[in-house]
Amino acid sequence: MNPPLKEPSLIYIGIYLISFSTLLFEISLTRVFSIAQWYHFAFMVVSMALLGYGASGSFLMLFPSILKKDTYSVLSNGALFFSISSLLSYIITNHIAFDPVKIAWDPLQIIYLFIYYILLSIPFFFSGMTISLSLFRFSDRAHRIYFSDLLGAGSGCLSALIIFFLIGVSNAVAASAISGILASAVFYAAKRGQGFPYRLFLITIPLSLIIFSPSFMEINISSYKGLPAALRYPDAEKIETRWDSLQRK
């Protein structure tokens, strides 16, 4: 077992950012499910998050060798993989043909739901591993790590309300990826002590998604919900979409 490290203050900033990203992503997914399916499916996100976090703890127990690797590199890569997987999992699941109404006659919907759980738990796996490893390696400062974690989580939840209003829910997923990349850059800077963390350039990917709003980021709504049904009427068209902190209209 490696002895606890003497940590730089940047570690607390990195933990704050990765926790901020995680809760912003989780809150965004609850809104995505509420819009794409129905509101009661939004609660699945909590179980997905717990699945990812639990899997990360089990992974560290089964493969303790990862605890012997360079701490800052693992933290930086974990935050980066969170950002990548959060974007990809959202895009992929958004285009999987899961529709809860069809479960009654289409057994494939159960498989689609299983895929949802696996893909959307991956970002929480990397987030959980990042926070767990930081608590393990900086055990003598666990109270500060935990404080940064809780502060970031609370900030992510509150910021979600503002971000939804400004850029919408699908872009909020991209915003959480940006925050995760920032966390990765901070952990990288903590390791190097100096020099520019070049992975900051990766921010241009989620930032471009927010600016250009490509169609594949738009929430794919169930065809059995009211809006798609109304659009099937002759000459019906969607004129404008607005977001606020509580609804999409």
Secondary structure as GFF3:
##gff-version 3
##sequence-region A 1 249
A	DSSP	alpha_helix	10	36	.	.	.	ID=ss1
A	DSSP	three_ten_helix	39	43	.	.	.	ID=ss2
A	DSSP	alpha_helix	44	62	.	.	.	ID=ss3
A	DSSP	three_ten_helix	64	68	.	.	.	ID=ss4
A	DSSP	alpha_helix	71	94	.	.	.	ID=ss5
A	DSSP	three_ten_helix	100	104	.	.	.	ID=ss6
A	DSSP	alpha_helix	108	137	.	.	.	ID=ss7
A	DSSP	three_ten_helix	139	141	.	.	.	ID=ss8
A	DSSP	alpha_helix	142	167	.	.	.	ID=ss9
A	DSSP	alpha_helix	169	192	.	.	.	ID=ss10
A	DSSP	three_ten_helix	198	203	.	.	.	ID=ss11
A	DSSP	alpha_helix	204	212	.	.	.	ID=ss12
A	DSSP	three_ten_helix	215	217	.	.	.	ID=ss13
A	DSSP	alpha_helix	226	231	.	.	.	ID=ss14
###
